[in-house]
Amino acid sequence: MFYVEYEDINGADKTLLEVVDHDGQADLTGRNSEARGEIQREIEAKLILGSNTHGWNFSENFIAEKNVAHAPFEFGYAVAASRPLGLVARPDRCNFCLENISVGAELYGGLGTHADFGLNGTSHYLAPTVALQLGDGPTLKISPGFGLTGNSVPFLLRFGVSYEVAQFGRAARHLFR
């Protein structure tokens, strides 16, 4: 899958949803009142690859980000593996069944810029993951990340809630007939 998004944020946004370039501890310092004046209008593109085998899900992401006003192209990566605790689904509805709980690990970090590509001086993280899919509804995910390099934040706690619309294309075709 190829994914593109546009962000209109400022320097006071201290979230690290993904890590590109040399993102790390230094980006989280400074006063928010001063950082709000730093406008960041960025286009981010991701190449997301994934595969499933023997109950395991493997995914690989390559990230390219560009501030539209200035700055070089920035790059990052993420690789992950996860597996549900149970491979056989129950016939009845159950939220806390083993097949609805997945565990795994992620490795992610920056790859520098187009002028300074590579691992030197970048931050990298290793994070165990736990996800719970609630029936046909949302998925809750938590991932405590541990910094692996001197530029890394020592500890990151990422969590998320997502909802996948099953058969969206089929439903949309029926709506517009």
Steps between C-alpha positions, in 0.01 A plus 500: 500500500615852430379761750527881483399759758535875548571645844453863603651517850741714699814436703299465824364164376726260688350173376726239346255294296786393280869579510679652200833671441676559834180536711569440866542656843608840370167541315306476825684778685424869495202708600169444323429873499808552279452183294145595390651753259681223311256405223535147362303423187613155396416236246562147621502193279522141620554178314331238717570135427357205688466125489343222703640153554424230756299740715769769500454845349814676376502862389766734367460875453726745321425865582590812302407842636550849356431841649344682203660836587859387547717225648621181338312177446503301825480121520403237754402135530292262707496120504267291711381148565189398692287195561163437664518287815242264349475398136156335512202733536209412725158473336345732762582868549774560757703815566774355720561174315855408406437552127414868569826571685819546298852538631814594313791740469595804293835647405489855363722800452645770280710461188628856463443724198571477129828686564592296811331162456578222747487395862773730635364743763140382469268364767358148505247322719400146589146456625289203606139534387165376627177548307142411590232487232155550648255286300418675173596836649813688588850370563692627802880492485774580749873503430768602753812594300855495626768723346799314357739787422634810673270724291191297590248598764560239774132397521197562277148378570290482185136400503228511243142426415408404144186388323501310173194533280450149363400473135493880462522485120206260475290713736580819306398339168161408647446853632564665163297270276 
